[in-house]
Amino acid sequence: MKHITFILNPISGTVSKAGVPALIDRYLDKSKYTYTIEETQYAGHGTEIAHQAAYRGDDIVVAVGGDGTVNEVGKALVHTDTALGLLPCGSGNGLARHLMIPMDMEKAIGILNDGEVHKLDYGTINAMPFFCTCGMGFDAFISMKFAENGRRGPVAYVQKVLEEGLRYKPETYEIIDKDGTSHYKAFLISVANASQYGNNAFIAPQASMSDGFLDVIVMEPFAIVDAPQVALELFNKTLDKNMKIKSFKAEQIMIHRSEPGLIHFDGDPKMTGADVEIAVHKQGINIVVNKNANKAARQPNALQTAFSEFFYDIDSLRASVMTQGKRFQKLLKRTFTI
């Protein structure tokens, strides 16, 4: 019989984890698995527990939390036979959403019961593992502000973006890959192993965890009037079509900036030097996946729908104003020529 260790982060996300152990006991298939549940007590504790579980030879270690918890647990499991499982209950759940792991706890436990394991890629930034995205510039800055703020959830994130976005100054970067050296003035540089930040915000719609490449996204500076369109494209999976976005795939890149600064990996901010090295590690981690992911219909989420409806209303209003304005101009012309 196989054994699962669940590593539960009690402070991730916005919802209490108090009921999770009972759900695991109720829905986990005990004809296939024995299990233990351990709760993290401090930053880095999840890595320690996962190391011990892999050393024991546990079959699966499940991160119960968000992308930060996934990162803590996953980096202890790279290049081992122990698989990473996900019970998403964080604020963004970017990796789980990319892999189409259900947000519903019962259904997510059902994925564990199916036991489908694939060897997938992960990345490193200055030798620190990441599984979803890493980067620098504005999104690293926001990650720091989010961490300082201490609040969780998409509302807090959007609030920080709106508060800080207008004041953020783009930086100049030198990117070196196998094809040579390029220079960019950029709002942010994001490097994606998976397709999204979380909450179905798709920074790299074409990213795959099984193609042996990372997707590099360079967002050039844009006018504030373009921000709503960028936001819409981020949630509609069309950001790669924006003229301000430069993207390419790479196995390894070096990024040089003028001075040390912030980076983030899976949303966790960190100060590092001026030179940043990022690389993919092909098929470096075993992950429990949704065996029906390719068949599942990707329905628009509530935030996508809200954005689409909002911009449809704005466009309708703009068209109406323009039409009425033309009518008003014709009326004035007739009035003053009589």
N, C-alpha and C positions, 0 to 999 in steps of 0.2 A: 504494500500500500504506500502511496506517495504522501509526502508531508509538505504542508504549507505553513510558513511563518508570515503572519500579518503584522506589519509595522504601522501603527496608528499614530498620526500626528494630531493631538487634541486641539491645536490652535490654528490649523490651516483652514482657510475658507471662512464662510460666514455662518455655517450651520453646526450645531453641536454634534459631536460624534458619540454621544452617550448611548444611543440606540444601535450603533454599528455591531458590537459583539453579538447581540441577540439576533440580528439579521444574518450574520455569518453562520451562527449556530443553526438557524432555521433553514437556510437555503443552500448551504454548502453540501455537496454530495458526499456523505460520510462513508459510502461504500467505496469511494475512490481515494479519499483523503483523510488523514489525521491533521490536526492543526493546533497552533498556538498563536496567541495574540500578545504582542508586546507594544507598550506605549512609550513614545519618545519623551524624554525628560528635559532635553537641552539641544541646542544646535549641534549637529554632527552626530547625535546619538543614533539616528537612523542608519548612518553608515556603519557604525560599530556593530549594531545588531545584525545588519545584513552581512557583514564580513563573517561574523560568527556562524550565521545560518549557512552561508556558502561553504565554509570550512567543514561544517558538520555533514554537508552533502544534501541539504534540504532541496527538494525538487523545485519549489517556487517560493519566492519572497514577494509579498504583495505590499505595495505602497498605498496606504490608506490616507489620502490627503490630496494636495495639489501638485503642481509642477516642481515646487521646491522640495517637497517630500520625495517625489519621483527621482529627482536629481540625487538627493542624499542616499537613497536606497540603491539606485541604478549604478552609481559609480563604484559600489562595492561588488557588483555582480558582473562587470565587464570581463570578458575572456574567462568566464567560469561556466560550468555546466548548469548552474542554477538559473532558472528563468525569472524575469521580472514580471509581476502581475500588477494590475491597476484596479483600485476601487476609487474612482474619482469623486472627491468631495472637497476640492479646493475652490479658489475664486475664479480661476480661468480654465484649468484642466486642458491645456493645449495639446499635450501628447495623447491623452485619452480621446479627445475629440478627433484628432487626426486619425487615430486607429479605429475610430467609430466604436469605442467602448461606451455602452449606454451610461447616461447619468443616473438612471434609476438603479438603486443599489441591488435589488433582486435580480435584475437583468444582467448587471455587471458581474454578480456572483455566478450567474449562469454561464458567462464566458469562461470563467475559471473552471467550471464543471466540464465544459467541452474540452478544455485542455489542449487547444491548438497553439503550438509554439513555433515561432519563426526566428531565424537568425537575422537580425537587422543591424543597420549602421548606427553609429553614434559619432559625435564630434568632440574635439578638444579645442579649447582656446587657451593659449599659454599653458598647455598640458592639463587644464582643468576640464573634465568631461561635461558635455551637455547632450541632451537627447532631443530637445525641441528646437530652440533657437538661441543664438548668442548675438552680441552686437555692441555697437558703440554709437555715440552721438545722442540724439534726443531720446531714444527708447531706453538707453542706459541711464540717462539723466532722470527720466520719469520713474524708472525702477528704483533709483535711490530715493526720490521724493515719496514714492509709494511706501517704501520701507520705513522712512522717517515718520510718515503720517500714521502708520500702524493700522490703518483701516483696510478692510478687505472688500472685494467685490467690484464689478464693472462700473458702478456709479462713482465710487471713489477714484477709480482709474481715470475715467473720463473727466472728472472734476480737475484732477491734476494736469491732464493734458490741456484743458482749456485755460487753467490758471497760468501755466508756464510756457505754453507754446508760442505765444506772441513775443516773449522776451528771449527765447532761445536763439543763439547765434550759430549758424552753420560753421563747420570746420573744414579744413583742407586735408585730404588724405592722399597717400601714395599707396597703391595696391600693386603688389608684385605676385604674379603667378607664372605658370609655365610658358605663357604666351608673351610675357614681357612686363613692362611697368606702365601703369596708367595713373593719372592724377585727377582727382575729383574734389570739387567743393560740394559738401553733402550735408543734408539735414540729419541723416542717419545712415549707417551701414548695418545691415542685418544679415546674418549668415544662418541659413535654415537647414536643419536636417529633416524636420517635419514642416507642415505647410502653414501653421498658424501660431500666433502668440497665445491664444486662448479665447474663450467666448466667441469662437467662430470669426475671429479677426484674421483673415488670411493674408499674411505678409508675403508668402511664397506659394501661390496656388498650385504650382507644378512640382513642388518638392516631393521627393519619395525617400523613404527610409531603406529602400532596397536596391537603389541604383548605383551605389558606390560613389556618389557625388554630394556635395553641399551646394545649395542655391545661394548665391551672393546677390544681395539686393542693395543698390545704391539709390537713395532717395535724394535727388537734387533739391535745392531750395525752391520753394513755390510761394506765390502770393497768397495772402490770407483769404482772398476771395475764392481761391481754388481749394481751400481746406475741406469744405463740405463734399466736393466731388471726390477728393482723395479718401475721405472717410467712407463714402458710399462704396467706392471700389474695393476698399479694404474688406468690407463685410459682404460684398457681392462676388468675391473671388475673381475680380477683374483688374486688380492693382497692377499686374504685370503689363497691362495694355496702356498704362498712363505714360505720356511722353516724358514726364519728370523721373521716371523709374528706369534705371539701367540694371539689367540682371544677366547673370551668366552662371554656369556651373563650374565647379572646380573641386579638385581633390585636396589641394593645399594652397593657402595664400599667406602672404605676409603683408600686414598693414602698418605703415609708418605714419605717425602724426607728429606735429611739432613739439609736443610735450606730453608727459604722463597725463592720464585721465581715467575716466570711468569706462568700464565695460560691464556687460551683464551676461550671465549664462543661465538659461531657463528662468529669467526674471530676477535673479539674485545679483545685486550690484557689487562691484569690487573695483578698487583703484589698482591700476597697473601701469607699466611703463609705456614709453612712446611707441615701442615696437610690439606688435601683437601677431602671433602666429596661430593660424587656425587650420585644422586638418580633419579629414574624415577617417574613420576606422571601420573598414568594411566588415559587415557581418560579425561585429564585435560583441553583441549582446543578444541573449535569448529573451524574447518577450512573448507573453501570452497574448494572442491576438483574437479578434473577432473573425471566426471562420466564414461568416456571411457578409463581411464588410464590402466585398466587391459587388454583391447582389443588392445591398441595401440602397434604397432610394434616399438621396440626400435632400431632405425637405428644407426649405428656408427656415431659419430659426426666427424667434420673435424679434430679435434685434435687427436682423436683416430686413424683415418685413416692415418694421417700424421705419427704418431708414428709407426704404423704397417708397413707402406711402408718404413720408415727409417730403421727399424730393419731388414726388409726383405732384403733391399739393403746391409746392413752391413753383414748379414749372407751370402748372395750371394758372396760378395767380399771376405769374409774370406774363403769360400769354394774354390773360384777361386785361391786365393793366395796359399792355401795349395796344390791344384792340380798342379799348375804350379811349386811350390817348389819341389814337388816329381819328376816331370819330369826333372827339372834342376839337381836334385841330381843324377838321373839315367844317365843323359848326362855326368856329371862330372866323374861318376864312370867308364863309358865306355871309356871316353877320356883318363883317367890316367891309365887304365889297358891295353891299347893297346901297 
